[in-house]
Amino acid sequence: MANKNQEMEIENVQDEEMDDEVSSADEEDESKKADPQSVYLPSQQLEEGEELVADESAYIMLHTASTGSPCLSFDVIPDELGDDRENYPLSCYIVAGTQAPRTHLNNLIVMKMTNLYKTQKEEKDDDDDSELEDSDDEDDPKSKTPHMSCALIKHQGCVNRVRAKKIGNSVFAASWSELGKVNIWNLTQQMQAVEDSAILSQYEKQVQQTAIKPVFTFSGHQQEGYAVDWSPIAHGGLATGDCRRDIHVWSPLADGSWKVDQRPLVGHTNSVEDLQWSPTEKSVLASCSVDKSIRIWDVRAAPQKACMLTCENAHEQDINVISWNRTEPFIASGGDDGFLHIWDLRQFQSQKPVATFKHHTNHITTVEWNPKDPTVLASGGDDNQIALWDLAVEKDQDENMVENDSGVLDNEDDLNKLPPQLLFIHQGQQEIKELHWHPQLPGVILSTALSGFNVFRTISV
């Protein structure tokens, strides 16, 4: 990645197709008058000349960013700016890994996003002073210019997946390489670099002369993999799973390195696609696999006896992702079959999910519970959709029709067929790979795809 990409401007998303051309406000108003907008559902076919336009009133914030080579995995880095931040503009930190066309061109990228301002259009009142203040804000380009500062680490091979964890006063990242190695990186230096342009400049000169090395590398997996997760309870605990079927459990040592159990957990018969540690029990782990099963492990037991519970044929096809609810005994899973299943661990032996949703029309590649609301989760996939769900919502039997702002029935049949738990459909990215709720920014979702990053918050959450 060239140096010019190390500090980038985040552009406001203007429409769902990310078109380069943006209509002026006057043209947009005239278009609305001449051609009333209707609600679009992913199952509909667009007619020639039709295009999707984001409803800005449905988003509190909506931004997009690009990093050159696509980053198909990332994680949010916890920061010291406080919890439950809702005063805009916002700031956040993430670490991402690239998938460049040539092996030696890949990087881990530590990013700081700043000045993430509200994009929602608000009605102006008749107060002249208010209008003057708004005008002054619009005349100041800095007030509407988010930025992203980046510190790069050369990475051998494409980054299959990356996960971050704060341990003590330092932030560490575990990265799965396509070359079959799992690396642990101390991100302290990169976090300092993105805070100050002078330090960043010095850092860039340094890495040109001396490559940053991981603090620990495990080469014991016999194939590459994608599954990796830090324990939220066990200090420095980690688990990694590979495409062969093996899961290895890591334990931190006093000297700052890790001990990796060379004996893999025995159970899966095909590639382990995702791992999730229990948020309440430090020895319990969940995994999903291409073998269509979800397994619950107690890592205190011998590897041959560690599997406590198994749900065979949990999906009709490969299971790609799982997410463990932070406060309730539920696991969500998504697979190549496009199904989103919700599993109650108290009824896991029944082999039946307590809820199933078939909204996605292609592989589900990412799913995550909202860390602030145990009934809300988000899912995304290769159908270029991110769906927000609220499992606490029940269908109103009296609500048989849907009207638009003009009082005209609009897509009535299709809309009434949608699950009542479906809160929101976000589009605009191509081949969505991962999403994460920001644990310190209520309602904010970050997502990555082949087409780049989105950072957004909807009015529904």
Helices and strands as residue ranges (DSSP letters): G 3-5, E 7-9, E 11-12, H 25-34, G 56-58, E 59-65, E 71-76, E 90-98, G 103-105, E 107-116, H 128-139, G 141-144, E 147-154, E 159-167, E 170-177, E 182-186, H 188-193, H 197-209, E 216-218, E 225-230, E 238-242, E 247-252, E 258-260, E 272-277, E 284-289, E 294-298, E 307-311, E 319-324, E 330-335, E 340-344, G 345-350, E 355-357, E 364-369, E 376-381, E 386-390, H 412-417, E 422-426, E 432-437, E 445-449, E 452-458
